[in-house]
C-alpha cells in the first residue's frame, strides 16, 4: 500500500479486504482518550467506521491510556468519575455498533496499562471496583456488561484476576 493516511475510508477498505481474505476476523483499534479529550482517533472515526467494508470486520477499542500520545497534555486520570465518563462515551459511540466485537454478548474493551488503574484506585481491589462500576454503566445501557482485557504490563498475571479483568494478553 505504501505511504497512506489511515483516516481515509479507502485505506480502511484495503486493510479490511486484506485482513478478511487472510482469515482475520477483528481489529483491536488504538483509541486515545483522557478526561473527555480525544486525540488521534481519526483512523477509527474517519477511516474504519466510514469504510465501505466496515460491516465485514469486527472491531474493539484498545484504550491507549498512556501520557505519551496526549497532544494536549493532561495527566492521565483514572478516578471513578473519569472512568464513568469513559464508559459512557464508549457505550454511546461504539458499543452499539453491529460490528463491535463481543464475548458472550459483552462488548470487548482492551486496556493498555491496567496497573495504572490499580495504582490510582488503591490497588487491585480498587481496580476491580472501578471495572465493576464500568460494567454496571454498560448494563444500564442494555449490555450484559463489558468484557475487559488487560495488556500485561505487570509481571504477575494473577493480579489481573484480582483487578477484575476477564482476560489478559501481551
C-alpha positions as CSV (number, residue, x, y, z in Angstrom):
1,X,0.0,0.0,0.0
2,X,2.9,2.3,0.6
3,X,2.5,5.6,2.5
4,X,-1.1,6.2,3.4
5,X,-3.3,8.3,5.5
6,X,-5.1,5.9,7.9
7,X,-8.0,8.3,8.3
8,X,-9.2,7.7,4.8
9,X,-12.0,5.2,4.3
10,X,-10.3,4.0,1.1
11,X,-7.3,2.9,3.2
12,X,-9.6,1.1,5.6
13,X,-11.3,-0.6,2.6
14,X,-7.9,-2.2,1.7
15,X,-7.0,-3.1,5.2
16,X,-10.3,-4.8,5.8
17,X,-10.2,-6.7,2.4
18,X,-6.7,-7.9,3.0
19,X,-7.4,-9.0,6.6
20,X,-10.7,-10.8,5.7
21,X,-9.0,-12.6,2.8
22,X,-6.3,-13.9,5.2
23,X,-8.7,-15.1,7.9
24,X,-8.5,-12.2,10.3
25,X,-11.9,-11.6,11.9
26,X,-11.4,-8.4,14.0
27,X,-9.2,-5.4,14.6
28,X,-8.3,-4.0,18.0
29,X,-8.1,-0.3,17.2
30,X,-6.0,2.1,19.2
31,X,-8.2,4.7,20.8
32,X,-6.8,7.7,22.7
33,X,-9.0,9.4,25.3
34,X,-8.3,11.2,28.6
35,X,-10.6,13.4,30.8
36,X,-13.0,13.9,27.9
37,X,-10.3,14.8,25.5
38,X,-9.7,12.7,22.4
39,X,-6.7,12.7,20.2
40,X,-5.5,10.9,17.0
41,X,-8.7,8.8,16.7
42,X,-9.3,9.6,13.1
43,X,-8.2,6.1,11.9
44,X,-11.3,4.7,13.6
45,X,-13.8,7.5,13.3
46,X,-13.0,8.8,9.8
47,X,-11.3,5.7,8.3
48,X,-12.5,2.4,9.6
49,X,-16.1,3.3,10.5
50,X,-16.7,5.0,7.2
51,X,-15.2,2.2,5.1
52,X,-17.5,0.6,2.5
53,X,-16.5,-2.8,4.1
54,X,-16.7,-1.9,7.8
55,X,-19.5,-4.4,8.4
56,X,-17.3,-7.2,7.1
57,X,-14.9,-6.7,10.0
58,X,-15.5,-6.7,13.7
59,X,-13.5,-4.3,15.9
60,X,-13.0,-3.4,19.5
61,X,-11.4,-0.4,21.3
62,X,-7.8,-0.7,22.5
63,X,-7.7,2.1,25.0
64,X,-4.2,3.6,24.9
65,X,-4.1,5.1,28.4
66,X,-0.5,6.4,28.3
67,X,0.5,10.0,28.6
68,X,2.9,9.9,25.7
69,X,0.3,10.3,23.0
70,X,-1.6,13.1,24.7
71,X,-1.3,16.0,22.4
72,X,-3.0,18.4,24.8
73,X,-1.1,17.3,27.9
74,X,-3.3,16.4,30.8
75,X,-2.2,13.9,33.4
76,X,-4.0,10.6,32.9
77,X,-6.9,10.4,35.3
78,X,-8.2,7.0,36.4
79,X,-10.6,8.2,39.1
80,X,-14.1,6.8,39.3
81,X,-15.6,9.9,37.8
82,X,-13.3,9.8,34.7
83,X,-13.8,6.1,34.2
84,X,-17.6,6.5,34.3
85,X,-17.2,9.2,31.6
86,X,-15.0,7.0,29.6
87,X,-17.6,4.2,29.8
88,X,-20.5,6.5,28.8
89,X,-18.5,7.6,25.8
90,X,-17.8,4.1,24.7
91,X,-21.4,3.0,25.2
92,X,-22.8,5.9,23.3
93,X,-20.4,5.9,20.4
94,X,-19.2,2.4,19.8
95,X,-20.6,-0.5,21.8
96,X,-24.0,-0.3,20.0
97,X,-22.5,-0.8,16.5
98,X,-23.3,-4.1,14.9
99,X,-19.7,-4.9,14.1
100,X,-18.4,-4.2,17.6
101,X,-16.6,-7.3,18.9
102,X,-18.4,-9.1,21.8
103,X,-17.7,-12.1,24.1
104,X,-20.9,-13.6,25.5
105,X,-22.8,-10.5,24.3
106,X,-20.4,-8.2,26.2
107,X,-18.5,-5.5,24.2
108,X,-14.8,-6.1,24.5
109,X,-12.5,-3.4,25.8
110,X,-8.7,-3.8,25.8
111,X,-6.8,-1.6,28.3
112,X,-3.1,-0.9,27.6
113,X,-1.8,-0.2,31.1
114,X,-4.1,-1.8,33.6
115,X,-1.7,-1.3,36.5
116,X,-2.2,2.4,36.3
117,X,-5.9,1.9,37.2
118,X,-4.9,-0.1,40.2
119,X,-2.3,2.4,41.3
120,X,-4.8,5.2,41.1
121,X,-7.5,3.4,43.0
122,X,-5.8,1.9,46.0
123,X,-4.6,-1.4,44.5
124,X,-6.1,-4.3,42.6
125,X,-9.3,-4.4,44.7
126,X,-9.9,-0.7,43.9
127,X,-9.3,-1.5,40.2
128,X,-11.9,-4.3,40.4
129,X,-14.4,-1.8,42.0
130,X,-13.8,0.7,39.1
131,X,-14.2,-2.0,36.4
132,X,-17.4,-3.3,38.1
133,X,-18.8,0.2,38.1
134,X,-18.0,0.4,34.4
135,X,-19.8,-2.9,33.8
136,X,-22.8,-1.5,35.8
137,X,-23.0,1.5,33.5
138,X,-22.9,-0.7,30.5
139,X,-25.8,-2.8,32.0
140,X,-27.9,0.4,32.4
141,X,-27.4,0.9,28.6
142,X,-28.7,-2.6,27.9
143,X,-25.4,-4.5,27.6
144,X,-24.7,-7.6,29.7
145,X,-21.5,-5.9,31.0
146,X,-18.1,-5.3,29.4
147,X,-15.5,-8.0,28.7
148,X,-12.3,-6.2,29.8
149,X,-8.9,-7.4,28.7
150,X,-5.6,-6.3,30.3
151,X,-2.5,-5.8,28.3
152,X,0.1,-7.3,30.5
153,X,2.2,-4.5,32.0
154,X,2.7,-6.3,35.3
155,X,4.8,-9.5,35.8
156,X,2.2,-11.2,37.9
157,X,-0.7,-12.4,35.8
158,X,-2.8,-13.3,38.8
159,X,-3.1,-9.6,39.7
160,X,-5.4,-9.1,36.7
161,X,-7.9,-11.6,38.1
162,X,-7.9,-9.7,41.4
163,X,-8.2,-6.5,39.5
164,X,-11.5,-7.6,37.9
165,X,-10.2,-8.3,34.3
166,X,-11.8,-11.0,32.3
167,X,-8.7,-11.8,30.3
168,X,-5.1,-10.7,29.8
169,X,-2.8,-10.6,26.7
170,X,0.6,-9.3,25.8
